Amino acid sequence: MSLQGARRFFGWLRGATTETIRSFLSMLTLAEALVLDAWFEFWAHASQLAPSGKGWRTWLMLAGRGFGKTRAGAEWVERLANARPGARIALVGATIADARSIMVEGTSGLLKVAALNGRAIQWEPSLGRLRWPNGSEAQLFSGDNADGLRGPEHDFAWCDELAKWREAEASWDNLQFGLRRGPRPRALVTTTPRPIPLLKLMTEDGLTITTRGRTSDNINLDEKVIDMLTATYGGTRIGAQELDGVLLEDVEGALWTREMIERARVETVTPLTLPSLRDGPLPLPQGERGFDRIVVGVDPPAGVGEGVDACGIVVAGSRGGALYVLEDATVRGLSPEGWASRVAAAAARWNTGLVVAEANNGGAMVESVLKAADLGLRVRLVHASLGKCARAEPIALKFESGKAFFAGEFPELEAELGGMIAGGGYDGPGRSPDRADAMVWAMTVLGETRSGVPRVTRL
């Protein structure tokens, strides 16, 4: 059956009654049902299928989370590897671990896709290499090590979540120099969009074809999940980016631009391990988990229940004069006792005894609940005499000057920071930047010095 014929048949199947579908499926043998289930072109969204024609070098798939980018990438690589014996393919993830766990071993990765199509490919994890029976090979690379892509030649490349690559521009440039093997080298980029310069340049390149997709386009996702995500993030900037796959521009006058956020990103730090440059992860020492100080910042909600602002809970630490965002534990819809217990849990995870909470709304509740629980935490109440954006400006300067960092990715927090406007005003998700304010309180306290000018006032 041709692809066009398959599309017509699928359209008929989608509009058929339950009884008709059951009758059709009952006529299939087990082998036929498995073939139909594995026929990607039959079930795929049009944006998941490679562009026709020969006038492109880069296929850029900008789509929301859960759209099916990984399955599309794996199917594309699997088809090319089998069609061209001896092909050399680069698989570039945000990290080597991501490339392995998502692109190769994931539920929609290359091993799974090959098995669905009845093919066996050899996976050598120690070498980060896949081999097909016809001699084609795929090698793993990471976007946080641009030099690793310097030199190797490839026929094709699949680049996943390029917007998360730590060395995006340098890695992409090195890949392009090596993408010169065979008669028609091509690259597929599958990513949730973020307003980084490289993605903007790609969309404007005449040799790039861009396809887009939304989370709701994936027919395999549970409708309840889609409804929940839409209800939570629909109509917001983060929803447009993460669900609809829209490449957003920075808010005019934003205190935190996307470029600034990406430049300030460093390796994730967990409560259990501390990165070591030479010997790999080491156990964190007791006390304050390898940092000079750790603080849990809290921006309490003014009310209780649904419809009120979230309780911003952000953990930040200082080390050697630098400030780090460590965790965003923000919650919504809990009782005062509920979100206060989450504050205590965050403090316990990071082995800290200091909580800083804004007193204007519910800080007193934080203090009373934590003291009643007898957890041994010291609660410092601070009074908000300035607006949230005004309080945030000194912290934004620390990020801009290379004195503050994000230890990992915090999409919801970053979306709020990107909506805070110099001089006042907010154009981010939700009614109020609660996560951002909690971060600002924590970092303000961490940044205080004996000779510095205090930026918070104790009650």
For each residue, the residues with C-beta under 8 A, 3 or more apart:
1: 5 6 9
2: 5 6
3: 6 7 41
4: 7 8
5: 1 2 8 9
6: 1 2 3 9 10 39 41 42
7: 3 4 10 11
8: 4 5 11 12
9: 1 5 6 12 13 42
10: 6 7 13 14 42 43
11: 7 8 14 15
12: 8 9 15 16
13: 9 10 16 21 24
14: 10 11
15: 11 12
16: 12 13 20 21 24
17: 20 21
18: 21 22
19: 22 23
20: 16 17 23 24
21: 13 16 17 18 24 25
22: 18 19 25 26
23: 19 20 26 27
24: 13 16 20 21 27 28
25: 21 22 28 33
26: 22 23
27: 23 24
28: 24 25 32 33 36
29: 32 33
30: 33 34
31: 34 35
32: 28 29 35 36
33: 25 28 29 30 36 37
34: 30 31 37 38
35: 31 32 38 39
36: 28 32 33 39 42
37: 33 34 116
38: 34 35 116 117 118
39: 6 35 36 42 43
40: 43 44 48 71 75 113
41: 3 6 44 49
42: 6 9 10 36 39
43: 10 39 40 219
44: 40 41 48 49 68 71 72 75
45: 48 49 67 68 213 217 218 219
46: 49 211
47: 61 63 67 211 212 213 217
48: 40 44 45 61 67 68 69 71 72 75 211 213
49: 41 44 45 46 72
50: 59 76 188
51: 56 59 209 211
52:
53: 56
54: 184
55: 207
56: 51 53 59 186 207 208 209
57: 185 186 187 207 208
58: 186 187 188 189 202 205 207 208 209
59: 50 51 56 186 187 188 189 208 209 211
60: 189 191 199 202 203 208 209 210 211
61: 47 48 69 72 73 188 189 190 191 210 211 212 213
62: 191 192 193 199 210 211 212 213 245 246 247
63: 47 67 68 69 190 192 211 212 213 214 217 245
64: 67 192 213 214 215 241 242 243 244 245
65: 192 215 242 243
66: 215 218 221 225
67: 45 47 48 63 64 213 214 215 217 218 245
68: 44 45 48 63 71 72 108 213 217 218 220
69: 48 61 63 72 73 160 190 191 192 213
70: 73 74 102 103 106 108 109 160 190
71: 40 44 48 68 74 75 108 113
72: 44 48 49 61 68 69 75 76 188 190
73: 61 69 70 76 77 103 158 160 188 190
74: 70 71 77 78 103 108 109 110 112 113
75: 40 44 48 71 72 78 79 113
76: 50 72 73 79 80 158 188
77: 73 74 80 81 89 91 110 138 156 158 188
78: 74 75 81 82 110 113 114 117 119
79: 75 76 82 83
80: 76 77 83 84 87 89 155 156
81: 77 78 84 87 89 132 134 136 138
82: 78 79 119 132 134 136
83: 79 80
84: 80 81 87 136 155 182
85: 134 135 136
86: 134 135 136
87: 80 81 84 136 137 155 156 182
88: 136 137 138 139 152 153 154 155 156 181
89: 77 80 81 136 137 138 139 154 155 156 157 158
90: 138 139 141 149 152 154 156 157 158 159 175 178 179
91: 77 99 103 104 110 130 138 139 140 141 157 158 160
92: 99 140 141 142 143 149 157 158 159 160 162 165 171 175
93: 96 97 98 99 100 102 103 140 141 142 143 160 161
94: 98 99 142 143 144 160 161 164 165 166
95: 98 99 142 143 144
96: 93 99 100 128 140 141 142
97: 93 100 101
98: 93 94 95 101 102 103 142 160 161
99: 91 92 93 94 95 96 102 103 104 128 140 141 142 160
100: 93 96 97 103 104 105 125 128 140
101: 97 98 104 105 106
102: 70 93 98 99 105 106 109 160
103: 70 73 74 91 93 98 99 100 106 109 110 140 158 160
104: 91 99 100 101 109 110 111 123 130 140
105: 100 101 102 109 111 123
106: 70 101 102 103 109 112
107: 112
108: 68 70 71 74 112 113
109: 70 74 102 103 104 105 106 112 113
110: 74 77 78 91 103 104 113 114 121 130 138
111: 104 105 114 115 121 123
112: 74 106 107 108 109 115 116
113: 40 71 74 75 78 108 109 110 116 117
114: 78 110 111 117 119 120 121
115: 111 112 118 119 120
116: 37 38 112 113
117: 38 78 113 114
118: 38 115
119: 78 82 114 115 132 133
120: 114 115 133
121: 110 111 114 130 131 132 133
122: 130 131 132
123: 104 105 111 129 130
124: 127 128 129 130 131
125: 100 128
126:
127: 124
128: 96 99 100 124 125 139 140
129: 123 124 137 138 139 140
130: 91 104 110 121 122 123 124 137 138 139
131: 121 122 124 135 136 137
132: 81 82 119 121 122 135 136 137
133: 119 120 121
134: 81 82 85 86
135: 85 86 131 132
136: 81 82 84 85 86 87 88 89 131 132
137: 87 88 89 129 130 131 132
138: 77 81 88 89 90 91 110 129 130
139: 88 89 90 91 128 129 130 152
140: 91 92 93 96 99 100 103 104 128 129
141: 90 91 92 93 96 99 145 148 149 171 175
142: 92 93 94 95 96 98 99 145 148 165 171
143: 92 93 94 95 146 159 162 164 165 166 167 168 171
144: 94 95 165 166 167 171
145: 141 142 148 149 167 171
146: 143 149 150 167 170 171 173 174
147: 150 174
148: 141 142 145
149: 90 92 141 145 146 152 171 174 175 178
150: 146 147 174 177 178
151: 178
152: 88 90 139 149 178
153: 88 178 179 180 181
154: 88 89 90 157 175 178 179 181 185
155: 80 84 87 88 89 181 182 185
156: 77 80 87 88 89 90 179 185 186 187 188
157: 89 90 91 92 154 175 179 186 187 188
158: 73 76 77 89 90 91 92 103 187 188 190
159: 90 92 143 162 172 175 187 188 189 190 191
160: 69 70 73 91 92 93 94 98 99 102 103 190 191
161: 93 94 98 164 165 190 191 192
162: 92 143 159 165 168 172 189 191 198 199
163: 168 191 192 193 194 196 199
164: 94 143 161 191 194 409
165: 92 94 142 143 144 161 162 168 171 172
166: 94 143 144 265
167: 143 144 145 146 170 171
168: 143 162 163 165 171 172 196 198 262
169: 172 173 197 198
170: 146 167 173 174
171: 92 141 142 143 144 145 146 149 165 167 168 174 175
172: 159 162 165 168 169 175 176 198
173: 146 169 170 176 177
174: 146 147 149 150 170 171 177 178
175: 90 92 141 149 154 157 159 171 172 178 179 187
176: 172 173 179
177: 150 173 174 180
178: 90 149 150 151 152 153 154 174 175 181
179: 90 153 154 156 157 175 176 185 186 187
180: 153 177 185
181: 88 153 154 155 178 185
182: 84 87 155 185
183:
184: 54
185: 57 154 155 156 179 180 181 182
186: 56 57 58 59 156 157 179
187: 57 58 59 156 157 158 159 175 179
188: 50 58 59 61 72 73 76 77 156 157 158 159
189: 58 59 60 61 159 162 202
190: 61 63 69 70 72 73 158 159 160 161
191: 60 61 62 69 159 160 161 162 163 164 194 199
192: 62 63 64 65 69 161 163 241 242 245
193: 62 163 199 241 245 246 247 248
194: 163 164 191 199 241 247 258 262
195: 199 200 247 248 249 250 258
196: 163 168 199 200 258 259 262
197: 169 200 201 259
198: 162 168 169 172 201 202
199: 60 62 162 163 191 193 194 195 196 202 203 247
200: 195 196 197 203 204 247
201: 197 198 204 205
202: 58 60 189 198 199 205 208 210
203: 60 199 200 208 210 247
204: 200 201 208
205: 58 201 202 208
206:
207: 55 56 57 58
208: 56 57 58 59 60 202 203 204 205
209: 51 56 58 59 60
210: 60 61 62 202 203
211: 46 47 48 51 59 60 61 62 63
212: 47 61 62 63 245
213: 45 47 48 61 62 63 64 67 68 69 217 218 245
214: 63 64 67 217 243 244 245
215: 64 65 66 67 218 221 226 229 242 243 244
216: 221 226 230 243
217: 45 47 63 67 68 213 214
218: 45 66 67 68 213 215 221
219: 43 45
220: 68
221: 66 215 216 218 225 226
222: 225 226
223: 226 227
224: 227 228
225: 66 221 222 228 229
226: 215 216 221 222 223 229 230
227: 223 224 230 231
228: 224 225 231 232
229: 215 225 226 232 233 234 239 243
230: 216 226 227 233 234 239 243
231: 227 228 234
232: 228 229 239
233: 229 230 236 238 239 242 243 429
234: 229 230 231 239 243
235: 239
236: 233 239 240 415 428 429 430
237: 240 241 248 415 418 419 427 428 429
238: 233 241 242 411 412 415 428 429
239: 229 230 232 233 234 235 236 242 243 244 429
240: 236 237 243 244 246 248
241: 64 192 193 194 237 238 244 245 246 247 248 415
242: 64 65 192 215 233 238 239 411
243: 64 65 214 215 216 229 230 233 234 239 240
244: 64 214 215 239 240 241
245: 62 63 64 67 192 193 212 213 214 241
246: 62 193 240 241
247: 62 193 194 195 199 200 203 241
248: 193 195 237 240 241
249: 195
250: 195 254 257 258 259 418
251: 254 418 419 421 427 428
252: 421
253: 421 422 423 425
254: 250 251 257 418 419 420 421 422 427
255: 389 392 393 396 417 420 421 422
256: 260 261 396 399 414 417 418 420
257: 250 254 260 261 418
258: 194 195 196 250 261 262 418
259: 196 197 250 262 263
260: 256 257 263 264 399 400
261: 256 257 258 264 265 399 406 414 417 418
262: 168 194 196 258 259 265
263: 259 260
264: 260 261 399 402 404 405 406
265: 166 261 262 405 406 408 409
266: 324 405 406 407
267: 275 407 408
268: 407 408 409
269: 273 274 275 317 324 326 407 408
270: 273
271: 284 289 327 349 350 351
272: 283 284
273: 269 270 281 282 283 284
274: 269 281 282 283 284 289 290
275: 267 269 281
276: 279 280 281 282
277:
278:
279: 276 282
280: 276
281: 273 274 275 276
282: 273 274 276 279
283: 272 273 274
284: 271 272 273 274 289 290
285: 289 290
286: 351
287: 351
288: 291 292 293 294 317 350 351 352
289: 271 274 284 285 294 317 350 351 352
290: 274 284 285 319
291: 288 294 317 318 319 324
292: 288 317 318 319 320
293: 288 317 318 352 354 446
294: 288 289 291 315 316 317 318 326 350 351 352 354
295: 315 316 317 352 354 355 356 442 445 446
296: 313 314 315 343 346 347 350 352 354 355 356 442
297: 312 313 314 315 316 356 357 437 438 439 440 441 442 443 445
298: 311 312 313 343 355 356 357 358 363 366 438 441
299: 311 312 357 358 361 434 435 437 438 441
300: 311 336 339 357 358 361 362 363 365 366
301: 304 308 309 310 311 339 361 362 434
302: 308 309 361 362
303: 307 308 309
304: 301 308 335 336
305: 308 333
306: 333
307: 303
308: 301 302 303 304 305 333
309: 301 302 303 430 431 432 434
310: 301 330 331 332 430 434 435
311: 298 299 300 301 330 331 332 334 339 342 362 434
312: 297 298 299 330 434 435 436 437 438 439
313: 296 297 298 328 329 330 331 339 342 343 346 438
314: 296 297 325 327 328 329 330 413 435 438 439 442
315: 294 295 296 297 325 326 327 328 329 346 349 350 352 442
316: 294 295 297 323 324 325 326 439 442 443 446
317: 269 288 289 291 292 293 294 295 323 324 326 350 446
318: 291 292 293 294 321 322 323 324 446 447
319: 290 291 292 322 324
320: 292
321: 318 403
322: 318 319 403 404 405
323: 316 317 318 398 403 404 405 443 446 447
324: 266 269 291 316 317 318 319 404 405 406 407
325: 314 315 316 328 404 405 406 407 408 410 413 439 443
326: 269 294 315 316 317 350 407
327: 271 314 315 346 349 350
328: 313 314 315 325 410 412 413 435 439
329: 313 314 315 342 343 345 346
330: 310 311 312 313 314 412 413 434 435 438
331: 310 311 313 334 338 339 342
332: 310 311
333: 305 306 308
334: 311 331 338 339 342
335: 304 338 339
336: 300 304 339 340 362 365 366 369
337: 340 341 369
338: 331 334 335 341 342
339: 300 301 311 313 331 334 335 336 342 343
340: 336 337 343 344 365 366 369 370 373
341: 337 338 344 345 369 373
342: 311 313 329 331 334 338 339 345 346
343: 296 298 313 329 339 340 346 347 355 357 366 370
344: 340 341 347 348 370 373 375 377
345: 329 341 342 348 349
346: 296 313 315 327 329 342 343 349 350
347: 296 343 344 350 351 352 353 354 355 375 377
348: 344 345 351 375
349: 271 315 327 345 346
350: 271 288 289 294 296 315 317 326 327 346 347
351: 271 286 287 288 289 294 347 348
352: 288 289 293 294 295 296 315 347
353: 347 376 377 378
354: 293 294 295 296 347 377 378 380 445
355: 295 296 298 343 347 366 370 377 378 379 380
356: 295 296 297 298 379 380 381 382 441 442 445 456
357: 297 298 299 300 343 362 363 366 367 379 380 381 382 441
358: 298 299 300 361 363 381 382 383 384 437 441
359: 363 364 381 382 383 384 459
360: 363 383 384
361: 299 300 301 302 358
362: 300 301 302 311 336 357 365 366
363: 298 300 357 358 359 360 366 367 379 381 382
364: 359 367 368 381
365: 300 336 340 362 368 369
366: 298 300 336 340 343 355 357 362 363 369 370 379
367: 357 363 364 370 371 379 381
368: 364 365 371 372
369: 336 337 340 341 365 366 372 373
370: 340 343 344 355 366 367 373 375 377 379
371: 367 368 374 379
372: 368 369
373: 340 341 344 369 370
374: 371
375: 344 347 348 370
376: 353
377: 344 347 353 354 355 370
378: 353 354 355
379: 355 356 357 363 366 367 370 371
380: 354 355 356 357 445 458
381: 356 357 358 359 363 364 367 458 459
382: 356 357 358 359 363 441 444 445 456 457 458 459
383: 358 359 360 456 457 458 459
384: 358 359 360 388 391
385: 457
386: 390 391
387: 390 391 424
388: 384 391 392 420 426 432 433 436 437 440
389: 255 392 393 420 421 422 423 424 425 426
390: 386 387 393 424
391: 384 386 387 388 394 395 437 440 441 444 455
392: 255 388 389 395 396 417 420 436 437 440
393: 255 389 390 396 397 422
394: 391 397 398 444 447 455
395: 391 392 398 399 404 439 440 443 444 447
396: 255 256 392 393 399 400 417 420
397: 393 394 400 401
398: 323 394 395 401 403 404 443 447
399: 256 260 261 264 395 396 402 403 404 405
400: 260 396 397
401: 397 398
402: 264 399
403: 321 322 323 398 399
404: 264 322 323 324 325 395 398 399 443
405: 264 265 266 322 323 324 325 399
406: 261 264 265 266 324 325 409 410 414
407: 266 267 268 269 324 325 326
408: 265 267 268 269 325
409: 164 265 268 406 414
410: 325 328 406 413 414 435
411: 238 242 414 415
412: 238 328 330 415 416 429 435
413: 314 325 328 330 410 416 417 435 436 439
414: 256 261 406 409 410 411 417 418
415: 236 237 238 241 411 412 418 419 428 429
416: 412 413 419 420 428 429 430 433 434 435 436
417: 255 256 261 392 396 413 414 420 428 433 436 439
418: 237 250 251 254 256 257 258 261 414 415 428
419: 237 251 254 415 416 426 427 428 429 433
420: 254 255 256 388 389 392 396 416 417 425 426 428 433 436
421: 251 252 253 254 255 389 424 425 426 427
422: 253 254 255 389 393
423: 253 389
424: 387 389 390 421
425: 253 389 420 421
426: 388 389 419 420 421 432 433
427: 237 251 254 419 421
428: 236 237 238 251 415 416 417 418 419 420 433 436
429: 233 236 237 238 239 412 415 416 419
430: 236 309 310 416 433 434
431: 309
432: 309 388 426 437
433: 388 416 417 419 420 426 428 430 436 437
434: 299 301 309 310 311 312 330 416 430 437 438
435: 299 310 312 314 328 330 410 412 413 416 438 439
436: 312 388 392 413 416 417 420 428 433 439 440
437: 297 299 312 358 388 391 392 432 433 434 440 441
438: 297 298 299 312 313 314 330 434 435 441 442
439: 297 312 314 316 325 328 395 413 417 435 436 442 443
440: 297 388 391 392 395 436 437 443 444
441: 297 298 299 356 357 358 382 391 437 438 444 445 456
442: 295 296 297 314 315 316 356 438 439 445 446
443: 297 316 323 325 395 398 404 439 440 446 447
444: 382 391 394 395 440 441 447 448 455 456
445: 295 297 354 356 380 382 441 442 448 456
446: 293 295 316 317 318 323 442 443
447: 318 323 394 395 398 443 444 452 455
448: 444 445 452 454 455 456
449: 452
450:
451:
452: 447 448 449
453:
454: 448 457
455: 391 394 444 447 448
456: 356 382 383 441 444 445 448
457: 382 383 385 454
458: 380 381 382 383
459: 359 381 382 383
